[in-house]
Amino acid sequence: MSLIEKLENKERLTYEDGVALYDLDLFTLAHYANKIREEKHGKKTYFNINRHINPTNICKDVCQFCAYSASRKNPHQYTMTHEEILETVGTSLKNDIKEVHIVSAHNPNTGLDWYMNVFKKIKDNFPSIHVKALTAAEIHFLATEYNLSYEDIINKMIEHGIDSMPGGGAEIFDEKVRKKICGGKVTSEQWLEIHKLWHKAGRQSNATMLFGHVESRENRIDHMIRLRNLQDETGGFNAFIPLVFQTENNYLKVQAPVTGQEVLKTYAIARIMLDNINNIKAYWATSTVKLALIAQEFGANDVDGTIEKESIQSAAGATSARGVALKEFVDLIKNTGYTPVERDSVYNELKVW
Protein backbone atom coordinates (compact mmCIF):
# COMPACT_ATOMS: atom_id res chain seq x y z
CA MET A 1 0.00 0.00 0.00
CA SER A 2 1.37 3.43 -0.95
CA LEU A 3 1.91 6.22 1.55
CA ILE A 4 -0.93 8.27 0.03
CA GLU A 5 -3.27 5.27 0.28
CA LYS A 6 -2.34 4.91 3.95
CA LEU A 7 -3.08 8.59 4.50
CA GLU A 8 -6.41 8.28 2.69
CA ASN A 9 -7.32 5.23 4.78
CA LYS A 10 -6.16 6.92 8.00
CA GLU A 11 -3.82 4.05 8.81
CA ARG A 12 -1.26 4.38 11.57
CA LEU A 13 2.09 5.16 9.97
CA THR A 14 5.38 3.39 10.64
CA TYR A 15 8.78 4.98 11.25
CA GLU A 16 9.64 4.47 7.55
CA ASP A 17 6.36 6.11 6.55
CA GLY A 18 7.10 9.05 8.83
CA VAL A 19 10.48 9.65 7.24
CA ALA A 20 8.90 9.39 3.77
CA LEU A 21 6.34 12.07 4.69
CA TYR A 22 9.11 14.67 4.46
CA ASP A 23 9.43 13.85 0.74
CA LEU A 24 5.84 14.90 0.07
CA ASP A 25 5.27 18.47 -1.01
CA LEU A 26 4.19 21.02 1.57
CA PHE A 27 0.62 21.37 0.34
CA THR A 28 -0.03 17.62 0.26
CA LEU A 29 1.10 17.45 3.88
CA ALA A 30 -1.06 20.45 4.71
CA HIS A 31 -4.10 18.76 3.13
CA TYR A 32 -3.84 15.60 5.22
CA ALA A 33 -2.77 17.33 8.44
CA ASN A 34 -5.54 19.92 8.20
CA LYS A 35 -8.08 17.18 7.51
CA ILE A 36 -7.16 15.53 10.83
CA ARG A 37 -7.11 18.89 12.60
CA GLU A 38 -10.59 19.80 11.38
CA GLU A 39 -12.00 16.38 12.25
CA LYS A 40 -10.71 16.83 15.81
CA HIS A 41 -11.18 20.56 16.39
CA GLY A 42 -12.99 22.17 13.46
CA LYS A 43 -11.91 25.81 13.11
CA LYS A 44 -11.13 26.28 16.81
CA THR A 45 -7.71 27.62 17.76
CA TYR A 46 -6.94 27.22 21.44
CA PHE A 47 -4.97 29.53 23.70
CA ASN A 48 -4.78 30.26 27.41
CA ILE A 49 -4.14 33.33 29.54
CA ASN A 50 -0.95 32.41 31.31
CA ARG A 51 2.19 33.76 32.89
CA HIS A 52 5.64 32.25 32.45
CA ILE A 53 8.01 32.61 35.40
CA ASN A 54 11.63 31.53 35.17
CA PRO A 55 12.81 31.83 38.81
CA THR A 56 16.54 31.21 38.39
CA ASN A 57 19.07 30.94 35.58
CA ILE A 58 21.89 29.41 37.64
CA CYS A 59 22.46 25.93 36.25
CA LYS A 60 24.54 22.91 37.16
CA ASP A 61 24.38 21.65 33.55
CA VAL A 62 26.03 23.21 30.51
CA CYS A 63 23.83 22.35 27.52
CA GLN A 64 25.31 23.38 24.19
CA PHE A 65 21.98 24.58 22.78
CA CYS A 66 20.97 26.76 25.75
CA ALA A 67 21.26 30.55 25.82
CA TYR A 68 19.37 30.99 29.08
CA SER A 69 21.41 29.34 31.82
CA ALA A 70 24.13 31.25 33.65
CA SER A 71 26.81 28.79 34.64
CA ARG A 72 30.32 29.24 36.03
CA LYS A 73 31.23 32.95 36.34
CA ASN A 74 28.42 34.50 34.33
CA PRO A 75 27.85 38.03 35.72
CA HIS A 76 24.12 37.91 34.88
CA GLN A 77 23.09 35.24 37.35
CA TYR A 78 19.81 35.68 39.19
CA THR A 79 17.50 33.85 41.58
CA MET A 80 14.10 35.30 42.44
CA THR A 81 12.93 35.28 46.04
CA HIS A 82 9.65 33.62 46.96
CA GLU A 83 8.26 37.07 47.65
CA GLU A 84 9.15 38.25 44.15
CA ILE A 85 7.53 35.18 42.62
CA LEU A 86 4.34 35.63 44.65
CA GLU A 87 4.21 39.32 43.78
CA THR A 88 4.56 38.43 40.09
CA VAL A 89 1.70 35.91 40.29
CA GLY A 90 -0.47 38.42 42.18
CA THR A 91 0.15 41.13 39.58
CA SER A 92 -0.59 38.74 36.71
CA LEU A 93 -3.80 37.59 38.37
CA LYS A 94 -5.16 41.08 37.70
CA ASN A 95 -4.80 40.20 34.00
CA ASP A 96 -7.04 37.17 34.59
CA ILE A 97 -4.34 34.52 34.16
CA LYS A 98 -5.49 30.93 34.68
CA GLU A 99 -2.06 29.29 34.68
CA VAL A 100 1.43 29.99 35.97
CA HIS A 101 4.09 28.10 34.05
CA ILE A 102 7.29 27.74 36.12
CA VAL A 103 10.46 26.39 34.53
CA SER A 104 14.00 27.29 35.47
CA ALA A 105 17.59 26.14 35.40
CA HIS A 106 19.05 23.37 37.56
CA ASN A 107 20.23 25.47 40.46
CA PRO A 108 22.19 23.42 43.06
CA ASN A 109 22.18 26.33 45.54
CA THR A 110 18.46 26.87 46.09
CA GLY A 111 17.51 23.49 47.53
CA LEU A 112 14.57 21.13 47.17
CA ASP A 113 12.51 22.97 49.81
CA TRP A 114 12.97 26.25 47.93
CA TYR A 115 11.32 24.69 44.87
CA MET A 116 8.52 22.90 46.70
CA ASN A 117 7.63 25.64 49.14
CA VAL A 118 7.13 28.26 46.45
CA PHE A 119 4.59 26.00 44.72
CA LYS A 120 2.72 25.56 47.99
CA LYS A 121 2.77 29.32 48.65
CA ILE A 122 1.34 30.01 45.19
CA LYS A 123 -1.44 27.47 45.75
CA ASP A 124 -2.19 28.73 49.26
CA ASN A 125 -2.34 32.36 48.16
CA PHE A 126 -3.95 31.85 44.74
CA PRO A 127 -5.95 28.60 44.89
CA SER A 128 -7.65 29.19 41.52
CA ILE A 129 -4.34 29.24 39.62
CA HIS A 130 -3.26 26.11 37.77
CA VAL A 131 0.42 25.46 38.55
CA LYS A 132 2.34 23.91 35.67
CA ALA A 133 5.89 23.31 36.81
CA LEU A 134 9.05 21.20 36.84
CA THR A 135 10.15 19.58 33.61
CA ALA A 136 11.36 15.99 33.62
CA ALA A 137 14.89 17.41 33.41
CA GLU A 138 14.33 19.38 36.63
CA ILE A 139 12.80 16.34 38.34
CA HIS A 140 15.82 14.24 37.35
CA PHE A 141 18.14 16.97 38.64
CA LEU A 142 16.36 17.16 42.01
CA ALA A 143 16.18 13.38 42.38
CA THR A 144 19.91 13.06 41.65
CA GLU A 145 20.91 16.01 43.83
CA TYR A 146 18.97 14.74 46.88
CA ASN A 147 19.34 10.99 46.33
CA LEU A 148 15.59 10.53 45.95
CA SER A 149 13.55 8.46 43.54
CA TYR A 150 11.48 10.01 40.77
CA GLU A 151 8.39 8.82 42.65
CA ASP A 152 9.57 10.72 45.75
CA ILE A 153 9.84 13.97 43.78
CA ILE A 154 6.52 13.40 42.02
CA ASN A 155 4.76 12.78 45.34
CA LYS A 156 6.25 16.00 46.72
CA MET A 157 5.12 17.90 43.63
CA ILE A 158 1.54 16.74 44.08
CA GLU A 159 1.63 17.43 47.84
CA HIS A 160 2.88 20.97 47.21
CA GLY A 161 0.25 21.92 44.64
CA ILE A 162 1.66 21.22 41.18
CA ASP A 163 -1.24 20.44 38.84
CA SER A 164 0.47 19.44 35.59
CA MET A 165 3.92 19.08 34.06
CA PRO A 166 5.35 21.02 31.11
CA GLY A 167 7.03 19.06 28.33
CA GLY A 168 10.49 20.63 28.45
CA GLY A 169 13.77 18.74 28.59
CA ALA A 170 12.82 16.25 25.88
CA GLU A 171 14.95 18.02 23.24
CA ILE A 172 15.64 15.10 20.83
CA PHE A 173 15.49 11.54 22.15
CA ASP A 174 18.28 10.15 19.97
CA GLU A 175 21.13 9.64 22.44
CA LYS A 176 23.94 10.48 19.99
CA VAL A 177 22.39 13.87 19.32
CA ARG A 178 21.55 14.24 22.99
CA LYS A 179 25.16 13.62 23.97
CA LYS A 180 26.23 16.46 21.70
CA ILE A 181 23.61 19.05 22.65
CA CYS A 182 22.83 18.26 26.32
CA GLY A 183 25.15 15.55 27.59
CA GLY A 184 24.80 14.94 31.33
CA LYS A 185 21.16 16.00 31.46
CA VAL A 186 18.21 13.60 31.83
CA THR A 187 18.39 10.80 29.23
CA SER A 188 15.58 10.07 26.80
CA GLU A 189 14.59 6.90 28.68
CA GLN A 190 14.58 8.77 31.98
CA TRP A 191 12.45 11.56 30.48
CA LEU A 192 9.90 9.02 29.26
CA GLU A 193 9.96 7.15 32.58
CA ILE A 194 9.29 10.34 34.57
CA HIS A 195 6.30 11.25 32.40
CA LYS A 196 5.04 7.67 32.64
CA LEU A 197 5.16 7.87 36.45
CA TRP A 198 3.43 11.27 36.41
CA HIS A 199 0.66 9.85 34.23
CA LYS A 200 0.34 6.80 36.49
CA ALA A 201 -0.20 9.22 39.39
CA GLY A 202 -3.31 10.40 37.54
CA ARG A 203 -1.80 13.64 36.24
CA GLN A 204 -1.34 15.06 32.75
CA SER A 205 1.64 16.57 30.98
CA ASN A 206 2.81 17.98 27.67
CA ALA A 207 5.58 16.71 25.41
CA THR A 208 8.07 18.74 23.39
CA MET A 209 10.66 18.23 20.67
CA LEU A 210 13.44 20.72 19.96
CA PHE A 211 14.22 20.73 16.23
CA GLY A 212 16.19 22.75 13.71
CA HIS A 213 19.67 22.28 15.18
CA VAL A 214 21.93 19.25 14.52
CA GLU A 215 19.23 16.57 14.46
CA SER A 216 18.04 14.75 11.33
CA ARG A 217 14.52 14.25 10.04
CA GLU A 218 14.90 10.60 11.04
CA ASN A 219 15.63 11.71 14.63
CA ARG A 220 12.40 13.71 14.67
CA ILE A 221 10.28 10.76 13.52
CA ASP A 222 11.95 8.47 16.08
CA HIS A 223 11.13 11.07 18.75
CA MET A 224 7.46 11.23 17.72
CA ILE A 225 7.07 7.45 17.67
CA ARG A 226 8.53 7.09 21.18
CA LEU A 227 5.98 9.62 22.41
CA ARG A 228 3.20 7.84 20.53
CA ASN A 229 4.17 4.54 22.14
CA LEU A 230 4.05 6.03 25.65
CA GLN A 231 0.73 7.72 24.88
CA ASP A 232 -0.67 4.33 23.83
CA GLU A 233 0.29 3.07 27.27
CA THR A 234 -0.74 5.97 29.52
CA GLY A 235 -2.91 8.46 27.60
CA GLY A 236 -1.42 11.23 29.74
CA PHE A 237 -0.12 13.71 27.16
CA ASN A 238 -2.33 16.75 26.57
CA ALA A 239 -0.34 18.23 23.72
CA PHE A 240 2.75 17.84 21.57
CA ILE A 241 4.82 21.00 21.13
CA PRO A 242 7.50 21.11 18.41
CA LEU A 243 9.92 23.82 19.58
CA VAL A 244 11.84 25.67 16.88
CA PHE A 245 15.52 25.98 17.83
CA GLN A 246 16.71 29.55 18.39
CA THR A 247 20.17 30.10 16.95
CA GLU A 248 21.63 33.00 18.96
CA ASN A 249 23.90 33.00 22.04
CA ASN A 250 24.66 29.29 22.33
CA TYR A 251 27.52 26.88 21.64
CA LEU A 252 26.03 24.82 18.79
CA LYS A 253 26.88 27.48 16.22
CA VAL A 254 24.05 26.55 13.87
CA GLN A 255 24.60 28.90 10.95
CA ALA A 256 21.02 29.63 9.95
CA PRO A 257 17.56 29.05 11.45
CA VAL A 258 15.47 26.21 10.06
CA THR A 259 13.27 27.38 7.16
CA GLY A 260 9.61 28.21 7.56
CA GLN A 261 8.78 25.43 5.11
CA GLU A 262 10.63 22.86 7.22
CA VAL A 263 8.85 24.12 10.34
CA LEU A 264 5.43 23.79 8.70
CA LYS A 265 6.27 20.34 7.34
CA THR A 266 7.27 19.23 10.84
CA TYR A 267 4.01 20.52 12.36
CA ALA A 268 2.01 18.74 9.67
CA ILE A 269 3.93 15.48 10.08
CA ALA A 270 3.50 15.64 13.86
CA ARG A 271 -0.28 15.96 13.38
CA ILE A 272 -0.29 12.95 11.03
CA MET A 273 2.05 10.74 13.07
CA LEU A 274 0.68 11.45 16.54
CA ASP A 275 -2.80 10.03 16.04
CA ASN A 276 -3.28 9.56 19.81
CA ILE A 277 -2.23 13.01 21.07
CA ASN A 278 -5.18 15.32 20.70
CA ASN A 279 -3.47 18.71 20.48
CA ILE A 280 -0.55 20.02 18.45
CA LYS A 281 0.70 23.33 19.77
CA ALA A 282 2.52 25.86 17.61
CA TYR A 283 4.33 27.57 20.47
CA TRP A 284 4.60 31.11 19.14
CA ALA A 285 7.51 31.99 21.44
CA THR A 286 9.77 29.83 19.27
CA SER A 287 8.04 29.98 15.88
CA THR A 288 6.89 33.65 15.91
CA VAL A 289 3.21 34.56 16.15
CA LYS A 290 2.80 34.79 12.36
CA LEU A 291 4.19 31.32 11.69
CA ALA A 292 2.20 29.85 14.61
CA LEU A 293 -0.97 31.20 13.00
CA ILE A 294 -0.04 29.81 9.58
CA ALA A 295 0.69 26.48 11.32
CA GLN A 296 -3.03 26.28 12.18
CA GLU A 297 -3.51 25.30 8.51
CA PHE A 298 -0.81 22.63 8.86
CA GLY A 299 -2.30 20.57 11.67
CA ALA A 300 -1.69 22.72 14.74
CA ASN A 301 -4.74 23.72 16.80
CA ASP A 302 -3.14 25.71 19.63
CA VAL A 303 -0.83 28.72 19.85
CA ASP A 304 -0.04 28.54 23.62
CA GLY A 305 -0.91 31.70 25.53
CA THR A 306 -0.39 35.36 26.33
CA ILE A 307 2.77 34.48 28.38
CA GLU A 308 3.33 38.11 29.62
CA LYS A 309 7.07 37.59 30.13
CA GLU A 310 9.43 34.94 28.81
CA SER A 311 13.16 34.54 29.45
CA ILE A 312 14.37 31.22 28.01
CA GLN A 313 13.58 31.50 24.28
CA SER A 314 14.13 35.26 24.17
CA ALA A 315 17.67 34.77 25.51
CA ALA A 316 18.38 32.88 22.29
CA GLY A 317 16.91 35.50 19.98
CA ALA A 318 13.15 34.87 20.04
CA THR A 319 10.87 37.93 20.19
CA SER A 320 8.84 36.55 23.11
CA ALA A 321 10.23 38.54 26.04
CA ARG A 322 7.08 40.64 26.63
CA GLY A 323 4.34 38.22 25.60
CA VAL A 324 1.25 39.26 23.62
CA ALA A 325 -1.72 41.29 24.89
CA LEU A 326 -4.97 39.35 25.12
CA LYS A 327 -6.96 41.52 22.68
CA GLU A 328 -4.16 41.40 20.12
CA PHE A 329 -3.97 37.62 20.50
CA VAL A 330 -7.72 37.18 19.95
CA ASP A 331 -7.76 39.57 16.98
CA LEU A 332 -4.83 37.83 15.31
CA ILE A 333 -6.55 34.45 15.53
CA LYS A 334 -9.84 35.87 14.22
CA ASN A 335 -8.10 37.58 11.32
CA THR A 336 -6.75 34.24 10.12
CA GLY A 337 -10.24 32.79 9.88
CA TYR A 338 -10.13 30.68 13.03
CA THR A 339 -12.26 30.86 16.16
CA PRO A 340 -10.24 31.83 19.27
CA VAL A 341 -11.12 29.51 22.16
CA GLU A 342 -9.70 30.24 25.59
CA ARG A 343 -8.89 26.97 27.36
CA ASP A 344 -7.61 25.90 30.72
CA SER A 345 -4.34 24.03 31.13
CA VAL A 346 -5.88 20.62 30.39
CA TYR A 347 -7.96 21.77 27.40
CA ASN A 348 -11.35 22.37 28.97
CA GLU A 349 -12.97 25.18 26.98
CA LEU A 350 -13.51 28.33 29.04
CA LYS A 351 -14.66 30.92 26.52
CA VAL A 352 -15.26 31.18 22.79
CA TRP A 353 -14.21 34.65 21.70
N, C-alpha and C positions, 0 to 999 in steps of 0.2 A: 504494500500500500504506500502511495506517495505521501510526502509531507503535507501537501495541500489537501489530499483526501482525508488525512488524519485530522487536520484542522477543521475541515467541513463536518466531519463526523464527531467532533469534540472528543477525540480520544486523548488519553493521557500520553504526553510525549516523553520519550526516553532522553538520556543524556545526549546521544548522537543526534536526535531530532532537535534538541535545544541548540546545539552548536550550529546545525544546518539552518536554523531560523535566521541567523545573522546574514546568510547569503540571500535571503529574500529582500526585495526592494522595500523601501520605507513605507510606501503606501499600502502594500499588501499586508505588512505587519500591522499597520494602523487599522486596516479593515477588520482583521480578526481580533485584535486586542480590544478595539472599540465595541465590537459585537458582544464580547464577554462583559465588558464594563457596563454596557447599556442593559444587558440581561440582568445583571446584579443590582445596578444602581440607577438606571435610567439616566436622566440629565442632572442628577444631584451631584454637587461638588461639596465635599465636607471640609469643615475647618473648625477649630476651637479657639476660644479666647483664653490665652495662656501666657504664662510668664516663665522665661528661662532664667535660672540663676546658676551661675558657675562659681561656687564659694571659694575655691582656691586653685591656683595654677602651679603650686609647688608639687613636683612629681618625682617619684622614685625611679620611674621608667624613662627611657630616652627613645621614643619611637621616631623613626626616620621621617614619617609622613606628617608629624604633628608640629603645628606652629603655635600652639596654645601654651603648652607646659613650660614652666620656668625651672629648669634643673640647674644643678651646680651653682655657679656664681651669678646667675642672671639678676640684674639690678631691678627688674620689674616684677619681682615676686609679690604675691599678695595672698592673704587669707582673711575672709570676712569674719566678723564676730557673729555670734548668734543674734545679738541685738540688731545688727545691720541686716541680717537675713530676714528677721521678723518684720523690721521696718519696711523692707522692700516688698514683702508679701502684703503687708497692710496697705501700703500705697497702691499696689497693683489691684487689690481687691476693690478699690474705688472705680477701677475700669472694668469691673464685672468679670474678672478672670474666674475660670472654673478649675484651672489646673496650674500647679507649679511644677516645673520640670527641672530637677536638680541633678546636674552631672558635673563632676569636677575631676581634677587630677588625682594621682595616687600619692597623697601627702602623708609621709610617715610620721610627721610631727604632731598632727592634730589629735590622733587617737580615735579608737572605735567609739567611745562614749560621745565624743564631739560630733561624729556623724549621726549617731542614733538619737541623741538628745535633741538635736535641732529638728529632726522630723517630728518627734513627739511634741515639741513646743509649737510647731506650725499647726499640728492637728488639734492641740489643746486650745490654741488661740483662734484658729480659723477652721472649725470642724467641717464646714461645707466644702473646703478646698480638697480637690483630688491631688494627692502627692504621688508624682511619678519620679522615681529616684533610684540611683545606684545601678549602673550597668553591670553586666556579668564580669567585665574587667575589674571594676571596683570591688565587687564581691570577692573575686579571686584574690585581689590584693589584700583585702581585710582578713580573709580566711588565712592566707599565708602569713601575714604580719603577726597575727594573734594566735596562730596554731589552733584554729577552729575549723570545723567542717563547713562545707557550703550550707548544709541544713541548719547549722547553728546560726549562721549569718542571716539566712532567710527567715528563720523563726524570730530573730531579733528585729528584722525589718518589719514583719507583720505586727509584732508587739508594739513597735514604736510608730505605727501609723502609715507606713508606705502602702499605697493602694495598687500600683502597677509598676512594672519595670520598663525602662526605655530599652531600645535595641542596640545601643552603642557597644563598641568593642569587638564586633564581629569582623570588621574590616573585610578580609578575604580569607576563606577557610583553608585554602591550599597552604600547607605548612612550609613549602619552599619559599613562597611569596611572603608568608607571614614572618619567616625568619629574617627576611631582608627588611621588611618595613616596620615590624614591631616585635622583634625577637625579645624573649623574656617576659612578655605579657601573657595573659591568659591564652591557652591553646584553643584551637577550634573545637576539639572534643570537650574540653572543659567548659567552653562557652555554651555548647549545646547541652551539656549535662546540667549546668546551672539553670538554664531556662526550662529544662525538663522538670527539675525539682520544683521550680517556682510554679509551673503549671500543675504539678501534682499536689501542690499546696492549695489548689483552687483559685489561683490568681492568673492574670493575663499579662502578656508582654508584647512588645514589638520586636521586629527583627530588621537589621540593616545590612547593607553591603556597600563597602567603599570601593568605587571603581573609577577608572580613568588615570591610573598611575602606572605601575609596572606589571599589573596582572594581564592575563590573556582572556579572550572571550570564553575559552574553555574553562578557565578558573571561575568565571562568573556563573556559568551553567552548573558546574559542580557545586558551587555555593547554594544556588537556588534549590537544587535537588536535595541537598542535605537538610535544608529548612523544610522542604516539602515532606520529607520522610519523618521528621520530628512532628510536624503538624498532623500527619496521619495518626501518629501515636497519641498525641496529647490534645490537639485542637486548641492550644492556648495562645497562639499568635493572633493579635488583632489586625496587624498591618505589616506589610513589607515596605521598607524604605530604602531605595537605592540612593546612596549619597554620592554626589559628584565630587571627586577629589579637587581640592583647591591647591593651586600650584605655588603660591608665594610663601616665603619665610620657613622653608623646611629643608631637610637634608636629602630628599630624593632627587632633587634637581630635574624634575620632569619639565621638558622644554616648553611644551605648549599644552593648554587645557584640552581635554577631550572635546570633540566636535559636538555641536548641537544634534546633528543627525545620529551620532553614536549614542548620545544620551537618550534620545527618543526611541531608538531601536531597543535599547536596554529596558526602558520602561515597558514597551510593548511586549517584549519577550518575557519579562517578569510576569505580566498579566496572563500571558498564555501558559507559561510553565507552572505557575503557582495556582493551580486550580482549587486548592483547599484553603488558601488565605484570602479572606474576603476583600481586604482593602489594600490598594497600592497607593502609597503616598509619594507625591512629588514634593519633596521637602524644599520649599523655595529658598531657604537659607543657603543651600548649596547649588541649586540649579538656576537661580534668579526667579523672580516672580513671573516674568513673561514666559520663560520656558516651562515653568511649573503649570501655567495656564494652558499652554499649547499641549503639554503632556496629558491633559484631560481628554484629548482626542486620541491618545495613544495608550489607553488602558488605565491611566491613573484616575482615581476618583476622590483624592484628598490633596490638600495643599499645606497641611499642618495648621499653623495658627498665627495669631498676631505677634507673639513672641515678646514684644516690648524691648528686650535687650538681649543681645547674644554675643558671646565672647570667643567661642571656640572656632567657628567657621570664619568669622570676620578677621581673626588673627592671621588667617591664611589667605586673605584677599577677598572674601565674600562681602557683599554689600548688605549684611544682615544685622549690623551692630545695633540699629535703633528700631528694629521691628517694622510693622506696618500698622497704620491706624485702622480701626475696625471698619469705619465707613468706606475707606479706600479699598479695603480688602473685599468687602461685599460688592462694591461697584465694579471692581475689576472682574470678579467672577461673573456678575450679571452681563457685563459687556462682551463676554466671550460666548454668551448663549447658554450658560449653565445656570442652574438654580443653587444659590448659596444656602447650605444647610449647616447651621451651627450644631455641633455634636458635643457630647461629653468625651471623656478620655477612653471610654470603651465602646464608643460608637452608638450610644443611644441618641436619637435625634432630640434636640432641645428647641430649635426654632428654625422655621423655613423663612428666609428673608425674601 
